[in-house]
């Protein structure tokens, strides 16, 4: 996997093609969440599909058909729940994202990746000035601007 691809969060359809590494059902949840699922009639199934150095990604493969007031979005079929790995071994769940948000989120990830790459090249150019590095820095800046415009279009002009 290339560095840029590794920096992008996975899309639900990509995760769906991966083997299941673990399962989470209402029976695995603390009492209040288990009771909420029972009251709402949502028998969800979250499948652990991907583990990276930074996060674990859970895909809801069975659950509510659409988001509803009072229900966690991660219980909606097709939504992805990231579980971030914290320094010291702790974990923290992030905000779940549905298929409709995947393109804009990947575009944001790509912009962040390109910005970091641009910063790296600028630092290298400051330490080792050269015409080649100056050209690569300028190309990276252009690519960041183009990716930022694409992200703004995908996210409805926010940002």
PyMOL commands that set and color helices and strands:
alter all, ss='L'
color gray80, all
select helices_A, chain A and resi 3-7+12-16+26-28+31-40+73-75+87-89+99-127+131-154
alter helices_A, ss='H'
color red, helices_A
select strands_A, chain A and resi 22-25+45-51+55-62+80-85+91-93
alter strands_A, ss='S'
color yellow, strands_A
deselect
rebuild
show_as cartoon
